[in-house]
Amino acid sequence: IARAADGGMRDALSLLDQAISYSQDSVTVEDALTVTGAVSQGFLNELAKAIYEKDTVKGLQSLDELLFSGKDPSRFIEDFIFFYRDMLLYKTAPNLEESLERVMLDDEFRDLA
């Protein structure tokens, strides 16, 4: 939500209000992804894995599902660029974890890097 608001407090509060309206008891990552139009890290991990394995069919199917679900293609491109930026940063300087902007360091991300 903070990234999508791009530093704007009013925008962040508006997005948070929207996320609260989607949530049951508490706001989840999925609620935030829904209101911001962002793509989940799990999806980016799977797509990066398909690219690494040169699995064209899986990669194209993933992109088709993404577009069919109504995600904004330009937002996806932005998320994917930052995902690879963070992967490159982690791979070349793993001690700079605090500089990663868009990813959560989990085992799957570490394995991909």
Backbone bond lengths (Angstrom), bond angles and torsions (degrees), N, CA, C in turn:
res aa  C-N    CA-C-N  psi(-1)  N-CA   C-N-CA  omega(-1)  CA-C   N-CA-C  phi
1 I - - - 1.453 - - 1.524 109.58 -
2 A 1.343 116.71 -42.33 1.465 120.12 179.77 1.520 110.87 -63.53
3 R 1.334 116.68 -41.74 1.469 119.43 179.57 1.523 111.00 -65.16
4 A 1.320 116.39 -41.83 1.465 120.37 -178.75 1.528 110.95 -66.79
5 A 1.336 117.04 -32.71 1.462 121.01 179.83 1.522 111.73 -75.11
6 D 1.325 116.52 -16.13 1.464 122.12 176.33 1.529 112.33 53.15
7 G 1.322 115.50 43.90 1.457 120.42 175.98 1.513 115.42 86.84
8 G 1.322 118.09 -3.20 1.460 120.91 -179.34 1.523 111.61 -90.29
9 M 1.323 116.49 116.66 1.465 120.68 -177.50 1.526 111.64 -62.90
10 R 1.319 117.62 -43.61 1.473 120.13 -179.91 1.525 110.96 -63.83
11 D 1.329 116.39 -41.10 1.465 119.89 177.69 1.519 110.64 -63.17
12 A 1.325 116.54 -41.28 1.467 120.59 179.60 1.522 110.73 -63.58
13 L 1.326 116.85 -43.00 1.466 119.95 179.38 1.524 111.37 -65.78
14 S 1.319 116.35 -38.61 1.461 120.30 177.67 1.526 111.00 -63.56
15 L 1.335 116.68 -45.01 1.467 120.45 178.02 1.523 111.11 -64.55
16 L 1.329 116.66 -38.74 1.461 120.18 178.16 1.524 110.61 -64.16
17 D 1.331 117.56 -42.06 1.467 120.80 176.34 1.525 111.05 -59.62
18 Q 1.327 116.65 -41.71 1.465 120.03 178.14 1.520 110.95 -64.79
19 A 1.330 116.79 -41.62 1.465 120.59 179.57 1.520 110.63 -64.47
20 I 1.324 117.25 -38.58 1.465 121.09 178.05 1.519 110.08 -62.72
21 S 1.322 117.42 -37.89 1.466 119.81 179.92 1.526 111.91 -67.15
22 Y 1.337 118.29 -25.86 1.464 122.07 176.80 1.522 112.33 -81.97
23 S 1.326 116.72 -22.83 1.461 120.27 -170.82 1.521 111.88 -84.22
24 Q 1.322 114.27 162.16 1.458 121.05 175.55 1.532 109.14 -87.99
25 D 1.323 116.34 -72.13 1.461 120.85 -179.61 1.521 112.37 -109.75
26 S 1.318 115.67 -38.10 1.461 119.89 -179.64 1.524 108.88 -141.96
27 V 1.306 115.46 155.92 1.461 121.01 -178.39 1.529 109.07 -74.78
28 T 1.322 115.46 130.59 1.462 121.20 178.84 1.528 109.82 -108.15
29 V 1.311 115.31 170.64 1.464 120.45 175.94 1.524 109.49 -59.84
30 E 1.323 116.85 -40.11 1.472 120.20 179.88 1.525 111.46 -62.28
31 D 1.337 117.32 -38.20 1.464 120.45 176.53 1.528 110.33 -62.38
32 A 1.328 116.35 -44.19 1.467 120.51 179.23 1.526 111.01 -64.00
33 L 1.340 116.63 -40.35 1.467 119.93 178.25 1.522 111.14 -63.88
34 T 1.324 116.42 -37.24 1.462 120.54 -179.58 1.522 111.31 -63.67
35 V 1.327 117.02 -47.45 1.467 119.12 -175.96 1.524 112.99 -76.24
36 T 1.318 117.56 -26.30 1.472 119.25 -179.17 1.524 112.71 -92.92
37 G 1.333 116.74 -16.82 1.459 120.17 -177.86 1.509 113.28 79.51
38 A 1.322 116.76 8.26 1.466 121.04 -178.75 1.527 110.52 -74.60
39 V 1.321 114.97 164.60 1.460 122.76 -178.84 1.522 108.13 -103.77
40 S 1.321 116.68 141.80 1.462 120.41 -178.03 1.524 111.44 -69.26
41 Q 1.320 115.12 153.01 1.459 119.76 177.49 1.520 110.28 -64.91
42 G 1.322 117.60 -33.16 1.460 120.20 177.44 1.517 111.65 -59.65
43 F 1.337 116.45 -41.92 1.462 120.36 177.88 1.526 110.38 -64.28
44 L 1.328 116.58 -44.69 1.464 120.35 179.82 1.524 111.10 -63.78
45 N 1.336 116.93 -38.44 1.469 120.46 176.09 1.522 110.93 -60.13
46 E 1.336 116.29 -46.76 1.466 120.68 -178.54 1.526 111.58 -64.25
47 L 1.315 117.04 -41.54 1.461 120.13 179.60 1.529 110.74 -67.19
48 A 1.318 117.12 -42.38 1.469 120.35 177.53 1.524 110.74 -62.62
49 K 1.319 116.31 -37.59 1.467 120.25 178.08 1.526 110.41 -65.69
50 A 1.332 117.21 -42.54 1.466 120.90 178.27 1.531 110.59 -62.36
51 I 1.319 116.63 -39.97 1.465 120.27 178.11 1.522 110.07 -65.31
52 Y 1.327 116.78 -45.17 1.464 121.06 180.00 1.526 111.14 -60.79
53 E 1.342 116.30 -40.56 1.466 121.02 -178.90 1.523 112.31 -83.29
54 K 1.324 116.98 0.58 1.469 123.10 -178.28 1.522 111.88 56.60
55 D 1.340 115.16 37.53 1.463 122.27 178.67 1.532 108.01 -93.14
56 T 1.323 115.41 84.76 1.461 121.87 -175.80 1.519 112.17 -60.32
57 V 1.325 116.68 -42.26 1.467 120.62 -178.00 1.524 110.17 -61.28
58 K 1.318 116.96 -49.31 1.468 120.70 -179.61 1.529 110.89 -61.96
59 G 1.323 117.05 -41.82 1.459 120.92 179.20 1.517 112.44 -62.43
60 L 1.322 116.27 -45.92 1.466 119.95 179.87 1.523 111.92 -68.61
61 Q 1.325 117.43 -36.48 1.465 120.37 176.18 1.526 110.57 -63.52
62 S 1.317 116.61 -41.14 1.466 120.83 178.30 1.526 110.89 -61.99
63 L 1.316 116.70 -44.94 1.464 120.12 178.72 1.520 111.64 -64.45
64 D 1.325 116.85 -38.13 1.460 120.87 177.60 1.526 110.50 -62.84
65 E 1.330 116.87 -44.47 1.467 121.01 177.92 1.528 110.77 -61.52
66 L 1.323 116.05 -40.10 1.456 120.93 179.65 1.527 110.59 -60.65
67 L 1.319 116.53 -49.47 1.460 120.46 -179.17 1.520 111.47 -67.64
68 F 1.326 117.15 -36.84 1.463 121.10 179.19 1.529 110.98 -66.30
69 S 1.328 116.98 -30.98 1.468 120.25 -179.61 1.526 112.15 -76.89
70 G 1.333 117.26 -4.50 1.456 120.84 175.39 1.516 115.32 92.52
71 K 1.319 117.33 10.11 1.468 119.72 178.61 1.527 109.93 -69.43
72 D 1.310 115.78 147.46 1.455 122.42 179.75 1.528 109.60 -77.16
73 P 1.333 118.08 119.85 1.467 120.35 -178.26 1.529 113.66 -57.28
74 S 1.324 117.96 -38.47 1.467 119.13 -179.53 1.525 111.00 -68.58
75 R 1.318 117.62 -34.36 1.470 121.00 176.19 1.530 109.95 -67.32
76 F 1.342 115.96 -39.82 1.461 119.93 177.42 1.528 110.67 -60.50
77 I 1.331 117.17 -45.39 1.466 121.04 -179.63 1.531 110.02 -59.91
78 E 1.317 116.52 -44.07 1.469 120.11 178.12 1.532 110.82 -60.43
79 D 1.335 116.61 -46.95 1.468 120.59 179.21 1.526 111.17 -61.30
80 F 1.327 116.74 -40.80 1.462 120.96 -177.20 1.533 111.12 -69.15
81 I 1.320 116.86 -39.28 1.467 120.27 177.10 1.524 110.36 -62.35
82 F 1.330 117.45 -46.17 1.462 120.06 179.13 1.526 111.37 -66.88
83 F 1.329 117.39 -33.69 1.462 121.07 176.73 1.527 109.90 -60.37
84 Y 1.331 116.37 -48.79 1.463 119.92 179.13 1.528 111.88 -68.93
85 R 1.311 117.91 -32.99 1.468 120.93 174.99 1.522 109.71 -60.20
86 D 1.341 115.81 -48.16 1.459 119.83 179.84 1.524 111.55 -65.36
87 M 1.330 116.86 -36.75 1.459 119.96 178.60 1.532 110.32 -64.48
88 L 1.315 116.90 -44.32 1.460 121.16 178.67 1.528 110.82 -63.16
89 L 1.322 116.32 -43.14 1.461 120.24 178.43 1.526 110.89 -62.33
90 Y 1.333 116.71 -45.10 1.464 120.17 -179.63 1.527 111.14 -64.98
91 K 1.321 116.33 -39.59 1.469 120.29 -178.77 1.530 111.63 -66.60
92 T 1.313 117.29 -39.79 1.463 120.36 -176.51 1.528 113.25 -87.59
93 A 1.330 117.41 -27.11 1.471 120.50 -178.74 1.528 109.86 -144.39
94 P 1.340 118.04 72.75 1.463 120.70 -175.85 1.529 114.03 -61.59
95 N 1.322 117.33 -18.54 1.462 119.92 178.67 1.533 112.55 -77.24
96 L 1.314 118.04 -5.40 1.466 122.20 178.97 1.528 111.88 -100.52
97 E 1.321 116.92 39.97 1.467 121.13 -177.43 1.522 112.50 -54.82
98 E 1.326 117.47 -34.72 1.465 120.39 -177.58 1.525 112.02 -67.89
99 S 1.316 117.96 -14.07 1.466 121.55 178.97 1.522 112.87 -86.02
100 L 1.319 117.21 -8.68 1.461 120.19 178.85 1.519 108.59 -69.24
101 E 1.322 116.74 130.92 1.456 120.61 -173.31 1.521 114.55 -96.94
102 R 1.319 118.04 -37.69 1.458 118.99 -167.66 1.515 115.36 -122.01
103 V 1.311 118.07 -4.50 1.463 118.55 -175.89 1.517 111.10 -114.77
104 M 1.322 113.60 154.74 1.450 121.07 169.71 1.519 105.92 -102.52
105 L 1.298 116.40 129.99 1.464 119.90 -178.45 1.521 109.75 -73.49
106 D 1.309 115.40 104.62 1.454 120.82 173.61 1.525 107.84 -122.10
107 D 1.328 116.06 174.03 1.467 119.64 -176.83 1.523 112.16 -60.41
108 E 1.327 116.72 -38.65 1.467 120.14 -178.49 1.534 111.14 -63.67
109 F 1.325 116.51 -43.04 1.467 120.02 178.35 1.522 110.52 -64.81
110 R 1.322 116.88 -44.07 1.472 120.23 179.60 1.529 110.79 -60.46
111 D 1.336 116.81 -41.49 1.463 120.31 179.22 1.523 111.68 -64.43
112 L 1.324 117.07 -39.43 1.465 120.62 179.48 1.526 111.73 -66.50
113 A 1.327 115.74 -38.13 1.471 119.68 -178.34 1.513 109.39 -68.40
